[in-house]
């Protein structure tokens, strides 16, 4: 897969598969940006991130050699999508989602935080059911399906 150069508001962004050597940087990115949201460092365990990067299931968006967005999949399902707060609302998340084009997305929401369901709905995903979290073992994650496959369910 080759790098894709995105021009977003006159800044140059590069969308690419994560390199296996940068898994620690991705863990730090998640801990920094999800900790600010969830007050829970380690919300995405480093072992999962390392495994997903090594399997080629992580895509990053970078600007000036710094990661500003990350998406983690297991192939057909998007597990996590995070964009640095300074770069949100610039179509980076939507571009990541369209590039990966997963059949399903796992939507995580915690009380008091913005609900990402509307973002995924705007991008063509409809809620299907709640599924179990691999971390908490509770059915706290909303699974949404791409509109074109909803009839298959």
Residue pairs with C-beta under 8 A, 6 or more apart in sequence:
1 16
1 17
3 14
3 15
3 16
4 14
4 15
4 16
4 99
5 12
5 13
5 14
5 15
6 12
6 13
6 14
6 15
6 61
6 92
6 95
7 13
8 87
8 90
8 91
8 92
9 90
11 63
12 63
13 61
13 62
13 63
13 68
13 92
14 61
14 62
14 63
15 59
15 60
15 61
15 95
15 96
15 99
16 59
16 60
16 62
17 56
17 58
17 59
17 60
18 26
18 53
18 58
18 59
18 60
18 70
19 53
20 53
20 54
22 53
22 60
22 67
23 46
23 49
23 50
23 53
23 54
24 46
25 67
26 49
26 53
26 58
26 60
26 67
26 70
27 44
27 46
27 49
27 50
29 67
29 70
29 82
29 84
30 43
30 44
30 49
30 70
30 80
30 82
31 41
31 42
31 43
33 82
33 84
33 85
34 40
34 41
34 43
34 44
34 82
35 41
35 43
36 85
37 110
37 113
38 110
38 113
43 135
44 72
44 80
45 135
48 72
48 134
49 58
49 72
52 58
52 72
52 73
52 74
52 79
57 72
57 73
57 74
57 75
58 70
58 71
58 72
58 73
59 70
59 71
59 73
59 96
59 99
59 100
60 67
60 69
60 70
60 71
61 67
61 68
61 69
61 70
61 83
61 92
61 95
61 96
62 68
63 87
67 84
68 83
68 84
68 86
68 87
68 92
69 81
69 82
69 83
69 84
69 87
69 92
69 93
69 96
70 80
70 81
70 82
71 78
71 80
71 81
71 82
71 96
71 97
71 100
72 78
72 79
72 80
72 81
73 79
73 100
73 102
76 102
76 103
76 104
77 102
77 103
77 104
77 105
77 106
77 143
78 97
78 100
78 102
78 104
78 105
78 106
79 106
80 106
80 108
81 93
81 96
81 97
81 105
83 92
83 93
83 96
93 119
94 119
94 122
94 123
97 105
97 120
97 123
98 123
101 146
102 146
103 145
103 146
103 149
104 125
104 128
104 143
104 144
104 145
104 146
105 120
105 125
105 143
105 144
106 131
106 141
106 142
106 143
107 116
107 117
107 120
107 127
107 141
107 142
107 143
107 144
108 116
108 133
108 140
108 141
108 142
109 115
109 116
109 117
109 142
117 127
117 142
117 144
120 144
121 144
124 146
124 147
124 148
125 144
125 145
125 146
125 147
126 144
126 145
126 147
126 150
127 142
127 143
127 144
128 143
128 144
128 145
128 150
128 153
129 142
129 143
130 139
130 140
130 141
130 142
130 143
131 139
131 141
131 142
131 143
132 138
132 139
132 140
132 141
133 139
133 140
133 141
145 153
